[in-house]
Every structure is written in structure tokens, then in C-alpha cells.
Amino acid sequence: MSNKLKVGVVGLNRGLYLADALLSGNQSSYVELHAICDLREDRREAALAKLREKHGVSVPLVFSSYKEFLKSDIDTVILATDATIHTPIAVEALDAGKPVRSQIP
């Protein structure tokens, strides 16, 4: 069993870079990229391929549904979606009991 913080990243256009950063530095010893979510299958598949190629890891959970993503056992959410939807999806995550980190203030 891992004591790492389970992070979920939403929005894999810009979020792929954040996911990569989570796996690249010293933080990888205490943070786990546990889930990714994007509406577009091509982005999900590309993200999985790039992370597997660069870091040799598989992301345990992959979602196309944000509601299902929030039901998972992630500890915190990183929002990397379009700025216009950050507020409503941040509120939804907070309502689900998930702390939120937002790429866009």
C-alpha cells in the first residue's frame, strides 16, 4: 500500500505537461499520478502513450466522464481544462470532497 498522494489530472491538452511534471521531479516520491480524465479519446490515448514511453508507467485510472472521475479514490484534482469551465468543475470537485489545484487562477 502506498502512502503517496493520489492525484487526478483533468484536461489532457495542457494537463499532459502537468502529469509529466508530477512524474519527473522529486515530488514523484510522495505523489502518484493515479487518474486522468479527458472527454476526447485521442487525448487520453496520446497521454497514456507519452507517459508510458517517457516514464515507463501506466496510469491506473482513465476516465472520459468527469463525474465518474470524481467518484474514484483520488485525493486531489488538478484542473487543466479551458478557463471558462474551471469554476463549475472546481465547485463540483469540492462538493465531492476533493481538494482542487487549478492551472488557471
Sequence and secondary structure as in RCSB ss.txt:
>XXXX:A:sequence
MSNKLKVGVVGLNRGLYLADALLSGNQSSYVELHAICDLREDRREAALAKLREKHGVSVPLVFSSYKEFLKSDID
TVILATDATIHTPIAVEALDAGKPVRSQIP
>XXXX:A:secstr
   SEEEEEE TTTHHHHHHHHHHSGGGGTEEEEEEE S HHHHHHHHHHHHHHH    SEEES HHHHHHSS S
EEEE S GGGHHHHHHHHHHTT  EEES  
